[in-house]
């Protein structure tokens, strides 16, 4: 499956969205309209232990938005898992986390650890559902690295709720360092995807709470805010896009599971136009791919907005640069990813490119010489000549 940026289409996704079917939030029709207004191309609904939105015919294209339906499944021991790619109800109350993951795997579901850092209670400060330790890598396709709602909630307190609702971006800190470190450690051993999500609920505080907290009226962190301010960009094959809703949903879900993409804060700068490319001989790959760590292996980063760019290898800094481009050699094996900051604030995080010690190794993210990018991409790659 081709994952060269030159041969792929970039799809803006809103992931981990809750609806009225899960007893919180708005009806799907309203959410789809808000997503379309914000420029979302693929909306991924994950109600709690429910695929009712699919049962009622919402999976497919509606108003220009591709709607995919998965579910957020809670295990009997209190862990939340995003299950994508199969409209299946999982009876999870009596199962442990790892038993849930094994069952979901057998059912053909893609499995992502939802908010693995846990959800903080603003009353006690304690965290619920913390993934510690993270299970065997074979049980997971990926981790939810940056969760917009959980990031905002991490500093929530009643006495500043009005201010946090008016300007939520001022209170976002980015992915937690320990989650990034755990992700890098897993990726150093083999592919492990990362996703960024809204975790949108738009919880209505109610009439009386709305009198005390007027900025929260209409919903805490409303859908339109999350859709506008945060995005996951997925790379999907461009050749057959639009020919079938089912195939397009499968392409997006596979892209998420393979780590073919990046996620960012759109309120700081638009992430469309970002590229992270591995080059080794005549082969190239995008995030989620792998190349041999040959003597001529290189990495190229191009961003649509000036930023502080950091290339990370196995959890440590490999190269830093300022501006819109960063280029470096990649002759050592390891998992490389990109972080970008604007004015000191985390803006964008990419998935990993793996540089392997096996010459000629191929995986779904690698493009063979005969399928290498077209002429529009060659000048950029030629900068390393």
C-alpha positions in Angstrom: 0.0 0.0 0.0 1.6 3.2 -1.2 2.5 5.9 1.3 4.6 8.3 -0.7 3.3 11.9 -0.2 3.5 12.5 -3.9 1.2 9.6 -4.6 -1.2 10.1 -1.7 -4.1 12.3 -0.7 -4.0 14.1 2.6 -7.3 13.7 4.6 -8.1 15.9 7.5 -9.7 13.8 10.2 -11.6 14.4 13.5 -11.1 11.3 15.6 -12.8 10.1 18.8 -16.1 11.9 18.5 -19.1 11.2 20.8 -22.7 11.7 19.8 -26.2 11.6 21.2 -26.2 7.8 20.6 -23.7 7.6 23.5 -25.9 9.7 25.7 -23.7 12.7 25.5 -23.3 15.4 22.9 -25.5 16.4 19.9 -27.3 14.4 17.1 -25.0 13.1 14.4 -26.7 15.4 11.8 -25.6 18.5 13.7 -22.1 17.2 14.3 -21.7 16.4 10.6 -22.7 19.9 9.7 -20.3 21.4 12.1 -17.5 19.2 10.9 -18.2 20.2 7.3 -18.1 23.9 8.3 -14.7 23.4 9.9 -13.2 21.6 6.9 -13.2 18.1 8.3 -13.1 15.4 5.6 -13.4 12.3 7.7 -15.3 12.2 11.0 -14.7 9.1 13.2 -17.5 8.5 15.7 -16.6 6.4 18.8 -19.5 6.3 21.2 -19.1 4.4 24.4 -19.7 0.7 23.8 -22.1 1.6 20.9 -22.2 1.4 17.1 -25.8 2.6 16.9 -24.8 5.4 14.6 -23.9 2.8 12.0 -27.0 0.8 12.6 -29.0 4.0 11.7 -27.1 4.4 8.5 -24.7 7.2 9.3 -21.6 5.4 8.0 -20.6 6.8 4.6 -20.6 10.3 3.1 -22.9 12.9 4.4 -22.7 16.5 3.3 -19.2 16.0 1.9 -17.9 14.4 5.2 -16.9 10.8 5.2 -18.3 9.3 8.5 -16.7 6.2 10.0 -18.2 4.5 13.0 -16.1 2.7 15.6 -16.6 2.6 19.4 -14.8 3.4 22.6 -14.8 0.2 24.7 -14.2 0.1 28.4 -12.8 -3.0 29.9 -13.9 -4.5 33.2 -10.8 -3.1 34.9 -11.4 0.4 33.7 -9.3 1.0 30.6 -10.7 2.7 27.4 -9.9 1.3 24.0 -10.8 2.8 20.6 -11.9 0.1 18.2 -12.1 1.0 14.5 -12.7 -0.9 11.3 -15.5 -3.2 12.4 -19.0 -2.4 13.5 -19.1 -4.9 16.4 -20.4 -4.6 19.9 -18.0 -6.0 22.5 -19.3 -7.3 25.8 -16.4 -6.0 27.8 -17.6 -5.6 31.4 -16.2 -8.9 32.6 -13.0 -8.8 30.5 -9.7 -7.4 31.5 -7.9 -4.9 29.3 -5.7 -7.5 27.6 -8.7 -9.9 27.2 -10.6 -7.0 25.5 -7.7 -6.3 23.2 -7.3 -10.0 22.2 -11.1 -10.3 21.5 -11.1 -7.1 19.4 -8.1 -8.4 17.5 -10.0 -11.6 16.7 -13.0 -9.5 15.6 -10.8 -7.7 13.1 -10.8 -4.3 14.9 -8.0 -1.8 14.9 -7.1 -1.1 18.5 -5.8 2.2 20.0 -5.1 3.0 23.6 -7.5 5.8 24.5 -6.0 8.6 26.6 -3.2 6.3 27.9 -2.1 9.0 30.4 -5.4 8.6 32.2 -8.1 11.2 32.7 -7.6 13.6 35.6 -10.4 14.4 38.1 -10.4 18.2 38.8 -11.9 17.3 42.3 -9.2 14.9 43.5 -6.4 15.3 41.0 -6.3 11.5 40.5 -6.2 9.9 37.1 -8.5 7.2 36.0 -7.7 4.6 33.3 -3.9 5.2 33.2 -2.2 2.6 30.8 0.6 1.7 33.1 2.2 -0.5 32.0 1.3 -0.5 28.3 0.5 -4.1 27.2 2.4 -6.3 24.7 2.8 -4.4 21.4 1.1 -7.3 19.5 -2.2 -6.3 21.2 -2.2 -2.7 20.0 -2.1 -0.9 16.7 -1.4 2.4 18.2 -1.7 5.0 21.0 -3.7 8.1 21.4 -0.7 10.4 21.8 -2.5 13.8 21.9 -6.0 14.1 23.1 -7.4 17.6 22.8 -10.0 17.2 25.6 -7.6 15.5 28.0 -4.9 18.0 27.4 -7.3 20.9 28.2 -8.8 19.0 31.2 -5.3 18.5 32.7 -5.3 22.0 34.2 -9.1 22.4 34.7 -10.3 24.1 37.9 -13.8 25.5 38.6 -12.5 29.0 39.4 -11.1 29.5 35.9 -13.6 27.4 33.9 -15.0 30.5 32.2 -11.5 31.6 31.0 -10.7 28.1 29.9 -13.9 27.8 27.8 -13.3 31.2 26.2 -9.7 30.6 25.2 -9.0 26.8 25.5 -5.8 27.0 23.4 -4.1 29.1 26.1 -4.3 26.1 28.4 -3.1 23.3 26.1 0.4 21.9 26.8 0.8 19.3 24.2 1.4 15.5 24.6 2.7 14.5 27.9 6.5 13.8 27.8 6.1 10.4 29.4 3.6 9.3 26.8 5.9 10.5 24.0 8.8 8.6 25.7 6.7 5.4 26.0 5.7 5.7 22.3 9.3 6.2 21.2 10.4 3.2 23.3 7.7 1.0 21.6 8.5 2.4 18.1 12.2 1.6 18.6 11.2 -2.1 18.7 8.9 -1.9 15.7 5.9 -0.1 14.2 3.5 1.6 16.6 1.1 4.2 15.3 0.2 7.4 17.1 -3.0 9.4 16.6 -4.3 12.8 17.7 -7.9 13.2 18.6 -10.6 15.6 19.7 -12.4 13.3 22.2 -15.4 15.6 21.6 -18.3 15.4 24.0 -19.6 19.0 24.1 -21.1 18.3 27.5 -23.9 20.7 28.4 -23.3 22.0 32.0 -27.1 22.6 32.5 -29.1 25.7 33.1 -27.9 26.5 36.6 -24.2 25.8 36.0 -24.6 27.9 32.8 -25.6 30.9 35.0 -22.4 30.5 37.0 -20.2 29.7 34.0 -21.7 31.6 31.1 -18.8 30.8 28.8 -19.7 27.1 29.0 -23.3 27.6 27.8 -24.0 25.5 24.7 -21.4 22.9 25.7 -18.0 22.6 27.3 -15.4 22.5 24.5 -18.1 22.6 21.7 -17.6 20.5 18.6 -17.0 23.4 16.3 -14.1 24.5 18.6 -12.4 21.1 18.6 -12.9 20.6 14.8 -11.5 24.0 14.0 -8.5 23.9 16.5 -7.2 20.4 16.2 -6.7 17.8 13.4 -5.1 14.5 12.5 -3.9 14.4 8.9 -4.0 10.9 7.3 -2.2 9.9 4.1 -4.3 7.6 1.9 -3.7 6.3 -1.6 -5.0 8.9 -4.1 -5.7 6.6 -7.0 -9.1 5.2 -6.0 -10.2 7.8 -3.4 -13.9 8.6 -3.8 -14.8 5.4 -5.7 -16.4 3.7 -2.7 -17.3 4.9 0.8 -16.5 1.5 2.3 -13.0 1.4 0.7 -12.4 5.0 1.7 -13.2 4.3 5.3 -10.9 1.3 5.2 -8.1 3.4 3.7 -8.4 6.0 6.5 -8.5 3.3 9.2 -5.5 1.5 7.7 -3.6 4.8 7.5 -4.2 5.4 11.2 -3.1 1.9 12.1 0.0 2.1 10.0 1.0 5.6 11.3 0.8 7.2 7.9 0.2 10.8 9.1 0.6 13.6 11.7 -1.5 15.6 14.1 -1.4 19.2 15.1 -3.1 22.3 16.6 -4.8 24.1 13.8 -5.3 27.2 16.0 -1.6 27.9 15.9 -1.1 27.1 12.1 -2.6 24.9 9.5 -0.9 21.5 9.3 -1.8 20.8 5.7 1.3 20.9 3.5 3.6 19.3 6.1 5.8 16.5 4.8 8.3 14.2 6.5 10.1 12.0 4.0 12.8 9.3 4.2 15.2 8.9 1.3 17.5 5.9 0.8 19.0 5.3 -2.6 16.1 5.3 -5.0 13.5 4.6 -2.3 11.4 7.1 -0.4 8.8 6.7 2.3 6.4 8.8 4.4 5.6 8.5 8.1 4.7 4.9 9.0 7.2 3.5 6.5 10.7 2.0 6.7 13.9 2.2 4.8 17.4 0.7 5.1 19.8 2.8 7.1 22.2 3.0 4.2 25.2 5.4 4.0 23.2 7.8 1.8 20.0 7.6 3.9 18.5 11.0 4.6 15.4 12.6 6.2 13.6 15.7 4.9 11.1 17.8 6.7 9.1 20.6 5.1 6.5 22.6 7.1 3.9 25.2 5.8 4.7 27.7 8.6 8.0 28.8 10.2 8.6 26.7 13.4 11.2 25.2 15.7 11.7 21.8 14.1 13.0 18.9 16.1 13.8 15.4 14.6 13.7 12.8 17.3 15.4 9.4 17.1 14.5 6.7 19.7 13.3 9.4 22.1 16.4 11.7 21.9 17.1 14.8 19.7 18.7 13.9 16.4 18.5 17.3 14.7 17.1 20.7 15.4 16.3 23.6 13.0 14.3 26.8 12.7 12.3 27.8 9.7 10.3 25.8 7.2 12.8 23.0 6.3 15.1 20.6 8.1 17.3 18.0 6.5 19.7 15.5 8.0 21.4 12.1 7.4 19.8 9.0 8.9 22.5 6.4 8.7 21.7 4.9 12.1 18.9 2.4 12.7 16.0 3.7 14.8 12.6 5.3 14.8 12.6 8.9 13.7 9.7 11.4 14.2 9.2 15.1 14.0 8.0 17.7 16.6 7.3 21.3 15.7 6.8 24.2 18.0 5.5 27.8 17.4 6.5 30.4 20.0 7.5 27.6 22.4 4.1 25.8 22.1 3.7 22.3 20.7 2.1 22.6 17.3 2.7 19.4 15.3 3.8 15.8 15.9 4.5 13.2 13.2 4.5 9.5 13.2 7.8 7.6 12.9 9.9 6.6 9.9 11.9 3.5 10.7 15.4 3.2 9.5 16.2 -0.5 9.6 19.4 -2.5 9.4 18.0 -4.8 6.7 18.8 -3.7 3.3 15.8 -3.7 1.0 13.3 -4.3 3.7 9.8 -3.2 2.5 6.6 -2.4 4.4 3.3 -0.7 3.6 5.0 2.8 3.9 7.8 2.2 1.5 7.8 3.0 -2.2 9.8 0.9 -4.6 12.0 2.6 -7.3 9.5 2.0 -10.1 6.8 3.8 -8.0 9.0 6.6 -6.8 7.5 10.1 -6.6 6.7 12.0 -9.8 8.6 15.0 -11.1 7.0 17.4 -8.6 8.7 15.7 -5.8 12.1 15.0 -7.3 13.5 18.6 -6.9 13.0 18.3 -3.2 14.7 15.0 -3.0 17.5 16.3 -5.2 18.6 18.8 -2.5 20.5 15.9 -0.9 22.5 15.1 -4.1 
